[in-house]
Amino acid sequence: EDDSLSPAQDPRDARPVATARYELYWIWSRKYDSSSKILIIDFRDTYFQTNPFSFAASSPQTGDLITNTHHECYLDLFEENFDAINIGKSSYNSNWIKSAYGNDALKTVAAKPVICSGSTMGTQHAIEKYTIAMVAQSDERKCKSVGCDQGFHNYLYYLGN
């Protein structure tokens, strides 16, 4: 029997596709050259007006362009419309944070803008590190709700764990 055609055994509990996809992103990110830029995006509602990789990264503190030409490590995250909703006002986002991290974490981030997990862009190294962190959150928190990946994403951004 050819074992290469057998699925790999995974001792962990089943995860929703929205969460499990980060393992695939992690594997795929390792196939890219270290100088590559990678875009992870929910494509069903995406329209490009220009090449998304044509924009230079800028420092969130100063707004200055980052011009380091060495193997950069930067990650671009995208905020949802803060004027319309924040994490605490969104029943979905607040439930994802609360389910995975509890009420104290939710209170800490409730007034913050929602950072969309469906759009993430960065260098190969940054995407690899990001996806490792997302998989670790899934494994540690065991949140099984569809959409918990956005809770993990926002938690990592705001609380840095």
Buried (B, 14 or more C-beta within 10 A) or exposed (E): EEEEEEEEEEEEEEBBEBBBBBBEBBEBBEEBEEEBBBBBBEEEEEEEEEEBEEEEBEEEEEEEEEEEEEEBBBBBBEEBEEEEBBBBEBEBBBBBBBBBBEEEBBEBBBEBBBBBBBBBBBBBBBBBBBBBBBBBBBEEBEBBBBBBBBBBBBBBBBEEE
